[in-house]
């Protein structure tokens, strides 16, 4: 019996998440989660602006975002940061990172009645 040569088959690579502008918040959670993961793996992982900038670069609307402060009211680094994007369907993509969370947490939650996503004080996104 003569051995036959086998042709290697390419293994399909998983497709990278992409923004779904006409989709729901749930449709866009994979991209939000991936952007959050990438920033968390970098040197600016405890800076809210890094998450906002990365999400904008991925196509999310900066005017629909909120982010908490990097520092507490007494000047200590925040134990956690939260950031959000209010989506067209009234839902919110929410991320939380920081030394106290251990790893990034991302989810979709209903938006608040006032049109925001996060309770409490947030910082101005004025850059």
C-alpha positions in Angstrom: 0.0 0.0 0.0 1.4 3.4 -1.0 1.0 6.2 1.5 -0.8 9.2 0.2 0.2 12.7 0.9 -2.2 14.7 2.9 -2.9 18.3 2.2 -2.8 20.4 5.4 -6.1 22.2 5.9 -6.2 25.7 7.3 -7.8 26.1 10.6 -10.2 29.0 10.5 -9.2 31.7 12.9 -11.8 33.2 15.1 -13.0 36.5 13.7 -12.1 39.6 15.7 -15.1 41.3 17.2 -16.4 44.3 15.3 -18.7 47.2 16.0 -22.3 46.6 14.9 -23.7 50.1 14.6 -27.2 49.0 13.9 -27.1 46.2 16.5 -28.0 46.0 20.1 -25.7 46.6 23.1 -25.5 42.8 23.4 -24.3 42.6 19.8 -21.5 45.0 20.7 -20.5 43.4 24.0 -17.8 41.2 22.4 -16.0 44.3 21.0 -16.4 46.3 24.2 -15.1 43.3 26.2 -12.1 42.9 23.8 -11.2 46.6 24.0 -11.4 46.5 27.8 -9.2 43.4 27.9 -6.6 45.0 25.7 -6.4 48.2 27.7 -6.3 46.2 31.0 -3.2 44.3 29.6 -1.4 47.5 28.9 0.5 50.1 31.0 -2.5 52.5 31.3 -4.9 50.0 32.8 -5.8 52.1 35.8 -6.5 55.3 33.8 -10.1 55.9 32.7 -9.0 57.9 29.7 -7.2 54.9 28.2 -10.5 53.0 28.1 -12.5 55.9 26.6 -9.8 56.6 24.0 -9.6 52.9 23.0 -13.4 52.6 22.8 -13.5 55.7 20.6 -10.8 54.2 18.4 -12.9 51.0 18.1 -15.9 53.1 16.9 -17.9 53.8 20.0 -19.5 57.2 20.4 -17.6 59.3 22.9 -20.7 61.5 23.6 -22.5 58.4 24.9 -19.8 57.5 27.4 -19.2 58.0 31.1 -16.1 57.3 33.2 -15.4 57.5 36.9 -12.4 59.3 38.4 -8.9 57.7 38.5 -8.4 59.0 42.1 -10.5 59.1 45.2 -11.5 62.4 46.8 -8.5 62.2 49.1 -6.1 61.7 46.2 -5.5 57.9 46.4 -5.7 55.7 43.3 -9.2 54.5 42.8 -9.8 50.9 43.8 -12.0 50.4 40.8 -12.8 52.4 37.6 -16.1 52.1 35.8 -16.8 53.2 32.3 -19.9 52.9 30.1 -21.4 53.5 26.7 -25.1 54.1 26.3 -26.4 52.2 23.3 -29.2 53.0 20.9 -31.5 50.4 22.4 -31.3 52.2 25.8 -29.0 49.5 27.2 -25.6 50.2 28.6 -22.2 48.5 28.0 -20.5 48.7 31.3 -16.9 47.9 32.3 -15.2 47.8 35.6 -11.5 47.4 36.2 -9.0 48.0 39.0 -6.9 46.3 41.7 -10.1 45.3 43.6 -11.8 43.6 40.7 -8.8 41.3 39.8 -9.8 41.1 36.2 -11.9 43.2 33.9 -15.7 42.8 34.2 -17.9 43.8 31.3 -21.7 43.5 31.0 -24.8 44.9 29.5 -27.3 46.5 31.9 -30.5 48.7 31.4 -29.8 52.4 31.1 -31.0 54.7 33.9 -34.1 56.8 33.4 -32.0 60.0 33.2 -30.3 58.8 30.1 -27.0 57.8 31.8 -25.5 54.5 32.7 -23.5 55.1 35.9 -24.7 56.2 39.3 -22.8 58.8 41.2 -20.1 61.2 40.2 -18.4 60.7 36.9 -15.7 62.8 35.3 -16.1 65.1 32.3 -14.9 63.6 29.1 -13.6 66.8 27.7 -10.6 65.8 25.7 
